[in-house]
Amino acid sequence: MDWKSEYRKRLTTAEEAIKSIKDGDTVVMSECAGVPRKIIKTLAEHHADFHNVTIYHMLTLGDGECFSPECHDNFHHLTNFVGVNSRQAIWNGAGSFFPAYFKDIPEMLGKDIPCDVAAITVTEPGSDGYCSVSLSCDYAVAAAKKARVVIAEMNDQLPFTSGGTLLHVTELTHIVPVNYTPPLLQPAKIGPVEEAIGRNCASLIKDGDTLQLGIGAIPDAVLAELKDKKHLGIHTEMFSDGVVDLVEAGVIDGECKTLHKGKLVATFLMGTRKLYDFVDCNPNVALYSVNYVNDPYVIAKNDNMVAINSCIEVDLQGQVASETMGTKQFSGTGGQVDYVRGAAMSKGGRSIMAMPSTAAKGKVSRIVATLAPGAAVTTSRNDVDYVITEYGIAHLKGKTIAQRAEALIAIAHPDFRDQLRTDYEKAYKF
């Protein structure tokens, strides 16, 4: 096949490519650092040309111009994970949230979630005509294979990643060449609270463990405390710059992994240019679809799997709310539950919920007698293993309600412990 001639036939502008989107269509957009920013901006500029178009997306970095109020009459947003730049649109009724595990999205596309058009980002093709979806593999490949039209923003600054990331140029309907730095996410600031949480988490991590971490100050603080560990591995939804530092220090080498030995496995990536340069054409980095990476049975094939996640609040039964503040949707379930359960099924596995003891500059306790009215339980009390704050570690598996309350109050901020004891007596003693 002369793929180069097929490639040239598909080259076009963003303005021409979006004409393939019809009224009533659902556009599935790739997420995070793989968001097609030129397509989003062009849709916003031409919003008046569209009617009743649904845009499915998860977390998107960048300005998110098509989430702006002037586009609300033209585009309706559909998501199972609310981000900073889409939160207001969802809250204002310009979008809809549906509960779902991240791992289920590839299978839901074309069935539960219509998938008429896929808008994704890809690298330039290699010598064989295959492009990589680069930083966002999760559901991008599935969307491209199921959609009627595939609009691919081809960015020559994207890193080429491998694993399950490849699409041939003949699978792309329109190719829009762009040249811009992929969205960058700078490391979060680590303060004394995060440092203490990091130390507490690190005390549960052993040489040879395989880790799942998210992004932000707490995961970065955990990684900073692991410099004396050996032969750690990575199997995670995503990783960032902190993992690169430990690879370069020889701490993470994947030598003890029982699945994908020696590989850094993820489904998407976010970070700085340092991360993107590190993963570019790196044979030790493997990105796969989220229905594989986040499958609890796949996760469990890693012996000594340690899952570290954050949350909004934990009640004295051990119920975890990670996505809502009361009834208000703040984020989404993501892969938290899948990693908690995968770690539980792993030989030698452990899972950790890590959070500061307070919010609102110390005015609110994150450990509460009962969850806020209407709050969604993300991880059930049956699944929770360890809860960690800057004040210590509460191990909940196998503990009674009274024992859980005692352990959680012990790691709450001292200013709230007496009130929590009083609230426990009122709420749980009959």
Buried (B, 14 or more C-beta within 10 A) or exposed (E): EEBEEBBEEBEBEBEEBBEBBBEEBBBBBBBBBBBBBBBBBBBBBBBEEBEEBBBBBBBBBBBBBBBBEEBBEBBBBBBBBBBEBBBBBBBEEBBEBEEBBBBBBBBBBBEEBBBBBBBBBBBBBEEEBBBBBBBBBBBBBBBBBBBEBBBBBBBEBBBBBBBBBBBBBBBBBBBBBBEEEBBBBEBBEBEEBBBBBBBBBBEBBBEBBBBBBBBBBBBBBBBBBBEEBBBBBBBBBBBBBBBBBBBEEEBBBBEBBBBBEEBBBBBBBBBBEBBBEBBBEBEBBBBBBBBBBBBBEBBBBBBBBBBBBBBBBBBBBBBBBBBBBEEEBBBBBBBBBBBBBBBBEBEBBBBBBBBBBBBEEEEEBBBBBBBBEEBBBBBEBEBBBBBBBBBBBBBBBEBEEEEBBBBBBBBBBEEBBEBBBEBBEEBBEE
